[in-house]
Amino acid sequence: MIDLRRLHMLRLVHQNGTVTSAAEALHLTPSAVSHHLRELARELKVPLLEPQGRRVRLTPAAHLLIEHADALLARWEEALTDLESHRAGAVGPLRMCGFTTAVGGLLAPAAAALRREDPGLVVEVRECDTDVALGLLAAGETDLAVIEPTADAPPPGDPRFDREPLMEEALDLIVPAGHPLASRPGVRLEHAASEDWVSVQPEICAHHQQVLAYCAAAGFTPRFAHNATTWWVIWALVAHGLGVSLVPRLADGPSDQPVVRVPLTGDSVPKRRVLTCVRRGSRGNPLIARALGALQDAVPPRCERLRQVPA
């Protein structure tokens, strides 16, 4: 009988490129992972890894095995889901993660609602970027991730994951109170072309590059004067007249800051789509299904809830 944990290790080596990286994701030593993969190769009577400089690469036999491993692991998740359905009084833990504004606008209210319905339910929420969230999901360290599509994310057909759209939100321009644009019911993005801009630090998340793309589509390159690592700092910089910024509807700042959120108008208002992601085969797990329902209910009125169809 093949140990499914070893198949998972092989898949992580393929995903991360090195035994060391796979070991870190699994909280094991590289020697332990290497031992398990040697044992797997011995059981199957085929080589699975071969050296490639300082890294390793999978042999053709290993690639063939991974194709079957994805299906086997998905079936294993389905089996766990069926077993969970027969458990009485499931108490978790239910582990959820997501990017910053998803935690504040979706995961936190969803977790609170679940706890109100079932005070005995253990819910764990973790804030992390989409690439980290997908890594945690693949490693079995979280049960549900709220993510945004990024250029570096695995493609929609990745057999490890089951993704569905949750909501779509427009982005708004925020300006200091008293700014000439603050009194308008809506503005086109190009109306802010001559302003100083406040941005999220480029290395923090994809928002900086997205703002560049939105502004380029509007015909200008924003002049970034200030960078920050949190939305609250962005709010403070804008409130003090140091620039304007583009923020998603889920983002918010201190209510006492003199900042005005101005809706954008025009042919192509910048929008962001938000997805839920679980391991393939686990969406029917009763706890995960409850969490997905709570996330649907948590979508704020200022955002558009999307019909649940495969992404």
RARAUR-V49877 format. One record per residue. N is the residue number from 1. PSI is psi in radians with two decimals (* if undefined). OMEGA is omega as a letter, one per 40 degrees, with the letter a starting at -180 (999 if undefined). D_LAST is the distance of its C-alpha to the last C-alpha in Angstrom with 1 decimal. Layout:
n:N psi:PSI omega:OMEGA d_last:D_LAST
n:N psi:PSI omega:OMEGA d_last:D_LAST
//
This chain:
n:1 psi:2.17 omega:a d_last:34.9
n:2 psi:2.36 omega:i d_last:32.4
n:3 psi:2.04 omega:a d_last:31.5
n:4 psi:-0.47 omega:i d_last:27.7
n:5 psi:-0.63 omega:a d_last:28.3
n:6 psi:-0.62 omega:i d_last:29.6
n:7 psi:-0.70 omega:i d_last:26.6
n:8 psi:-0.71 omega:i d_last:24.5
n:9 psi:-0.77 omega:i d_last:27.1
n:10 psi:-0.71 omega:i d_last:26.9
n:11 psi:-0.65 omega:i d_last:23.2
n:12 psi:-0.63 omega:i d_last:23.7
n:13 psi:-0.74 omega:i d_last:26.6
n:14 psi:-0.73 omega:a d_last:24.4
n:15 psi:-0.75 omega:a d_last:21.7
n:16 psi:-0.29 omega:i d_last:24.4
n:17 psi:-0.32 omega:a d_last:27.0
n:18 psi:2.70 omega:i d_last:30.0
n:19 psi:-0.66 omega:a d_last:31.5
n:20 psi:-0.79 omega:i d_last:32.4
n:21 psi:-0.70 omega:i d_last:28.9
n:22 psi:-0.70 omega:i d_last:27.7
n:23 psi:-0.72 omega:i d_last:30.7
n:24 psi:-0.72 omega:i d_last:30.1
n:25 psi:-0.52 omega:a d_last:26.6
n:26 psi:-0.05 omega:a d_last:28.2
n:27 psi:0.71 omega:i d_last:31.3
n:28 psi:2.95 omega:i d_last:33.6
n:29 psi:2.65 omega:i d_last:36.1
n:30 psi:-0.63 omega:a d_last:35.5
n:31 psi:-0.61 omega:i d_last:38.4
n:32 psi:-0.74 omega:i d_last:36.9
n:33 psi:-0.75 omega:i d_last:33.6
n:34 psi:-0.72 omega:i d_last:35.8
n:35 psi:-0.82 omega:a d_last:37.9
n:36 psi:-0.66 omega:i d_last:35.0
n:37 psi:-0.59 omega:i d_last:33.7
n:38 psi:-0.71 omega:i d_last:37.3
n:39 psi:-0.68 omega:i d_last:37.6
n:40 psi:-0.75 omega:i d_last:34.4
n:41 psi:-0.68 omega:i d_last:35.7
n:42 psi:-0.73 omega:a d_last:39.1
n:43 psi:-0.65 omega:a d_last:37.7
n:44 psi:-0.21 omega:i d_last:35.8
n:45 psi:0.59 omega:i d_last:38.7
n:46 psi:2.54 omega:i d_last:36.6
n:47 psi:2.47 omega:a d_last:36.2
n:48 psi:-0.49 omega:a d_last:32.7
n:49 psi:2.59 omega:i d_last:33.4
n:50 psi:2.54 omega:a d_last:35.6
n:51 psi:2.56 omega:i d_last:36.7
n:52 psi:1.54 omega:a d_last:35.5
n:53 psi:-2.21 omega:i d_last:37.6
n:54 psi:-0.01 omega:i d_last:37.0
n:55 psi:-3.06 omega:i d_last:33.7
n:56 psi:2.73 omega:i d_last:32.8
n:57 psi:2.73 omega:a d_last:30.5
n:58 psi:2.49 omega:i d_last:29.4
n:59 psi:2.88 omega:i d_last:31.4
n:60 psi:-0.62 omega:i d_last:30.1
n:61 psi:-0.67 omega:i d_last:30.8
n:62 psi:-0.71 omega:i d_last:28.6
n:63 psi:-0.70 omega:i d_last:25.7
n:64 psi:-0.72 omega:a d_last:26.2
n:65 psi:-0.69 omega:a d_last:26.5
n:66 psi:-0.62 omega:i d_last:23.2
n:67 psi:-0.73 omega:i d_last:21.3
n:68 psi:-0.56 omega:a d_last:23.0
n:69 psi:-0.70 omega:i d_last:22.7
n:70 psi:-0.74 omega:i d_last:18.9
n:71 psi:-0.71 omega:a d_last:19.3
n:72 psi:-0.76 omega:a d_last:22.3
n:73 psi:-0.60 omega:i d_last:20.8
n:74 psi:-0.71 omega:i d_last:17.8
n:75 psi:-0.61 omega:i d_last:20.6
n:76 psi:-0.72 omega:i d_last:22.5
n:77 psi:-0.67 omega:i d_last:19.9
n:78 psi:-0.69 omega:i d_last:19.9
n:79 psi:-0.75 omega:i d_last:23.7
n:80 psi:-0.65 omega:i d_last:23.7
n:81 psi:-0.78 omega:i d_last:21.6
n:82 psi:-0.72 omega:i d_last:24.1
n:83 psi:-0.71 omega:i d_last:27.0
n:84 psi:-0.59 omega:a d_last:25.7
n:85 psi:-0.46 omega:a d_last:25.6
n:86 psi:-0.10 omega:i d_last:29.3
n:87 psi:2.45 omega:i d_last:30.3
n:88 psi:2.40 omega:i d_last:32.2
n:89 psi:0.83 omega:i d_last:31.9
n:90 psi:2.34 omega:a d_last:29.1
n:91 psi:0.07 omega:i d_last:29.7
n:92 psi:-2.73 omega:e d_last:27.1
n:93 psi:2.60 omega:i d_last:26.9
n:94 psi:2.02 omega:a d_last:23.3
n:95 psi:2.18 omega:a d_last:22.1
n:96 psi:2.62 omega:i d_last:19.5
n:97 psi:2.87 omega:i d_last:19.0
n:98 psi:3.00 omega:a d_last:17.6
n:99 psi:2.95 omega:a d_last:18.7
n:100 psi:-0.96 omega:a d_last:21.8
n:101 psi:-0.43 omega:i d_last:20.9
n:102 psi:-0.62 omega:i d_last:18.2
n:103 psi:-0.87 omega:a d_last:21.1
n:104 psi:-0.68 omega:a d_last:23.4
n:105 psi:-0.33 omega:a d_last:21.4
n:106 psi:-0.97 omega:a d_last:19.1
n:107 psi:-0.75 omega:a d_last:20.0
n:108 psi:-0.88 omega:i d_last:23.8
n:109 psi:-0.59 omega:i d_last:23.9
n:110 psi:-0.77 omega:i d_last:21.6
n:111 psi:-0.72 omega:i d_last:23.9
n:112 psi:-0.72 omega:i d_last:26.9
n:113 psi:-0.71 omega:i d_last:25.9
n:114 psi:-0.70 omega:i d_last:25.4
n:115 psi:-0.61 omega:i d_last:28.8
n:116 psi:-0.70 omega:i d_last:30.4
n:117 psi:-0.60 omega:a d_last:29.3
n:118 psi:1.55 omega:a d_last:30.3
n:119 psi:-0.37 omega:a d_last:32.8
n:120 psi:-0.11 omega:a d_last:33.0
n:121 psi:2.26 omega:i d_last:29.3
n:122 psi:2.09 omega:i d_last:29.0
n:123 psi:2.28 omega:i d_last:26.0
n:124 psi:2.23 omega:a d_last:25.6
n:125 psi:2.37 omega:a d_last:23.7
n:126 psi:2.34 omega:i d_last:23.5
n:127 psi:2.21 omega:i d_last:22.8
n:128 psi:2.78 omega:i d_last:21.4
n:129 psi:2.91 omega:a d_last:19.4
n:130 psi:-0.73 omega:a d_last:15.8
n:131 psi:-0.67 omega:i d_last:17.4
n:132 psi:-0.73 omega:a d_last:19.9
n:133 psi:-0.75 omega:i d_last:17.5
n:134 psi:-0.62 omega:i d_last:15.5
n:135 psi:-0.75 omega:i d_last:19.0
n:136 psi:-0.69 omega:a d_last:20.2
n:137 psi:-0.79 omega:a d_last:17.4
n:138 psi:-0.59 omega:a d_last:18.1
n:139 psi:-0.02 omega:i d_last:21.8
n:140 psi:0.33 omega:a d_last:21.6
n:141 psi:-0.03 omega:i d_last:22.9
n:142 psi:2.80 omega:a d_last:20.4
n:143 psi:-0.45 omega:a d_last:18.4
n:144 psi:2.37 omega:i d_last:15.6
n:145 psi:2.43 omega:i d_last:14.4
n:146 psi:2.09 omega:a d_last:13.3
n:147 psi:2.91 omega:i d_last:12.2
n:148 psi:2.51 omega:i d_last:11.7
n:149 psi:2.29 omega:i d_last:10.4
n:150 psi:2.85 omega:a d_last:13.7
n:151 psi:-0.48 omega:a d_last:15.4
n:152 psi:-0.09 omega:a d_last:16.5
n:153 psi:2.65 omega:i d_last:13.4
n:154 psi:2.63 omega:a d_last:12.7
n:155 psi:2.77 omega:a d_last:10.4
n:156 psi:-0.50 omega:a d_last:6.9
n:157 psi:0.10 omega:a d_last:9.2
n:158 psi:2.14 omega:a d_last:11.5
n:159 psi:-0.16 omega:a d_last:13.0
n:160 psi:-0.44 omega:a d_last:14.0
n:161 psi:2.68 omega:i d_last:10.9
n:162 psi:1.91 omega:a d_last:8.5
n:163 psi:2.49 omega:i d_last:5.8
n:164 psi:2.54 omega:i d_last:4.9
n:165 psi:2.44 omega:i d_last:6.0
n:166 psi:-0.86 omega:a d_last:9.7
n:167 psi:2.90 omega:i d_last:11.7
n:168 psi:2.41 omega:a d_last:12.8
n:169 psi:2.45 omega:i d_last:16.4
n:170 psi:2.76 omega:i d_last:19.0
n:171 psi:2.47 omega:a d_last:21.3
n:172 psi:2.71 omega:i d_last:25.0
n:173 psi:2.27 omega:i d_last:28.2
n:174 psi:2.37 omega:a d_last:30.6
n:175 psi:2.76 omega:i d_last:34.3
n:176 psi:2.59 omega:i d_last:37.5
n:177 psi:2.42 omega:a d_last:39.3
n:178 psi:-0.14 omega:i d_last:41.9
n:179 psi:2.57 omega:a d_last:39.9
n:180 psi:-0.49 omega:a d_last:40.4
n:181 psi:-0.19 omega:a d_last:36.7
n:182 psi:-0.49 omega:a d_last:36.6
n:183 psi:-0.07 omega:a d_last:38.2
n:184 psi:2.54 omega:i d_last:35.9
n:185 psi:-0.34 omega:i d_last:33.4
n:186 psi:2.65 omega:i d_last:31.0
n:187 psi:2.75 omega:i d_last:31.2
n:188 psi:2.61 omega:a d_last:29.7
n:189 psi:-0.62 omega:a d_last:28.5
n:190 psi:-0.25 omega:i d_last:31.3
n:191 psi:-0.29 omega:i d_last:33.9
n:192 psi:0.26 omega:a d_last:33.4
n:193 psi:-0.56 omega:a d_last:34.0
n:194 psi:0.03 omega:a d_last:37.5
n:195 psi:2.74 omega:i d_last:36.6
n:196 psi:2.55 omega:a d_last:36.6
n:197 psi:2.57 omega:i d_last:33.2
n:198 psi:2.29 omega:a d_last:32.2
n:199 psi:2.74 omega:i d_last:29.2
n:200 psi:2.48 omega:i d_last:27.4
n:201 psi:2.28 omega:a d_last:28.9
n:202 psi:-0.61 omega:a d_last:27.0
n:203 psi:-0.13 omega:a d_last:26.9
n:204 psi:-0.82 omega:a d_last:25.5
n:205 psi:-3.10 omega:a d_last:21.9
n:206 psi:-0.07 omega:a d_last:20.0
n:207 psi:-0.69 omega:a d_last:21.2
n:208 psi:-0.84 omega:a d_last:24.4
n:209 psi:-0.59 omega:i d_last:22.8
n:210 psi:-0.72 omega:i d_last:20.4
n:211 psi:-0.74 omega:i d_last:23.6
n:212 psi:-0.76 omega:a d_last:25.3
n:213 psi:-0.75 omega:i d_last:22.7
n:214 psi:-0.78 omega:a d_last:22.8
n:215 psi:-0.67 omega:i d_last:26.5
n:216 psi:-0.71 omega:i d_last:26.8
n:217 psi:-0.48 omega:i d_last:25.0
n:218 psi:-0.02 omega:i d_last:27.5
n:219 psi:0.29 omega:i d_last:30.3
n:220 psi:2.85 omega:i d_last:31.6
n:221 psi:2.11 omega:a d_last:31.4
n:222 psi:2.52 omega:i d_last:31.7
n:223 psi:1.70 omega:a d_last:34.8
n:224 psi:2.05 omega:a d_last:33.7
n:225 psi:-0.45 omega:a d_last:36.7
n:226 psi:2.61 omega:i d_last:35.5
n:227 psi:2.64 omega:a d_last:32.8
n:228 psi:2.93 omega:i d_last:31.8
n:229 psi:-0.15 omega:i d_last:29.8
n:230 psi:2.71 omega:i d_last:29.1
n:231 psi:-0.57 omega:a d_last:28.3
n:232 psi:-0.66 omega:i d_last:31.7
n:233 psi:-0.69 omega:i d_last:33.5
n:234 psi:-0.78 omega:i d_last:31.8
n:235 psi:-0.76 omega:a d_last:32.9
n:236 psi:-0.74 omega:i d_last:36.4
n:237 psi:-0.73 omega:i d_last:36.7
n:238 psi:-0.75 omega:a d_last:35.6
n:239 psi:-0.56 omega:a d_last:37.9
n:240 psi:0.24 omega:i d_last:40.8
n:241 psi:0.38 omega:a d_last:40.3
n:242 psi:-0.01 omega:i d_last:39.2
n:243 psi:-3.10 omega:i d_last:36.3
n:244 psi:2.96 omega:i d_last:33.1
n:245 psi:2.86 omega:i d_last:29.5
n:246 psi:2.15 omega:a d_last:26.0
n:247 psi:2.54 omega:i d_last:24.1
n:248 psi:2.82 omega:a d_last:20.8
n:249 psi:-0.51 omega:i d_last:21.4
n:250 psi:-0.40 omega:a d_last:20.8
n:251 psi:2.53 omega:i d_last:23.6
n:252 psi:2.88 omega:i d_last:27.1
n:253 psi:-3.08 omega:a d_last:30.7
n:254 psi:2.36 omega:a d_last:34.1
n:255 psi:-0.34 omega:a d_last:35.2
n:256 psi:0.03 omega:i d_last:38.6
n:257 psi:2.34 omega:i d_last:37.6
n:258 psi:1.25 omega:a d_last:38.6
n:259 psi:2.40 omega:i d_last:35.3
n:260 psi:2.27 omega:i d_last:33.9
n:261 psi:2.04 omega:a d_last:30.2
n:262 psi:2.08 omega:i d_last:30.2
n:263 psi:2.55 omega:i d_last:27.2
n:264 psi:2.55 omega:i d_last:26.3
n:265 psi:3.03 omega:i d_last:26.8
n:266 psi:-3.02 omega:a d_last:26.5
n:267 psi:-0.53 omega:a d_last:24.4
n:268 psi:1.33 omega:i d_last:21.6
n:269 psi:2.24 omega:i d_last:21.5
n:270 psi:2.33 omega:i d_last:19.6
n:271 psi:2.69 omega:i d_last:16.4
n:272 psi:2.32 omega:i d_last:14.2
n:273 psi:2.42 omega:a d_last:10.6
n:274 psi:2.35 omega:a d_last:10.6
n:275 psi:2.72 omega:i d_last:8.2
n:276 psi:2.57 omega:a d_last:9.6
n:277 psi:2.30 omega:i d_last:9.9
n:278 psi:2.93 omega:i d_last:12.4
n:279 psi:2.44 omega:a d_last:14.1
n:280 psi:2.29 omega:a d_last:13.0
n:281 psi:-0.16 omega:a d_last:15.4
n:282 psi:-0.04 omega:a d_last:16.1
n:283 psi:-0.46 omega:i d_last:13.9
n:284 psi:-0.07 omega:i d_last:16.9
n:285 psi:2.25 omega:a d_last:19.4
n:286 psi:-0.73 omega:i d_last:21.4
n:287 psi:-0.74 omega:i d_last:21.5
n:288 psi:-0.70 omega:i d_last:17.9
n:289 psi:-0.69 omega:i d_last:17.2
n:290 psi:-0.73 omega:a d_last:19.9
n:291 psi:-0.72 omega:i d_last:18.4
n:292 psi:-0.68 omega:i d_last:15.0
n:293 psi:-0.70 omega:i d_last:17.2
n:294 psi:-0.62 omega:i d_last:19.3
n:295 psi:-0.68 omega:i d_last:16.7
n:296 psi:-0.79 omega:a d_last:15.7
n:297 psi:-0.42 omega:a d_last:19.4
n:298 psi:-0.20 omega:a d_last:19.9
n:299 psi:2.11 omega:a d_last:17.9
n:300 psi:2.71 omega:a d_last:21.0
n:301 psi:-0.49 omega:a d_last:22.1
n:302 psi:-0.07 omega:i d_last:22.0
n:303 psi:2.84 omega:a d_last:18.2
n:304 psi:2.03 omega:i d_last:15.9
n:305 psi:2.36 omega:a d_last:14.1
n:306 psi:2.57 omega:i d_last:10.8
n:307 psi:2.41 omega:a d_last:10.4
n:308 psi:1.63 omega:i d_last:8.6
n:309 psi:2.69 omega:a d_last:6.3
n:310 psi:2.39 omega:i d_last:3.8
n:311 psi:* omega:999 d_last:0.0
//
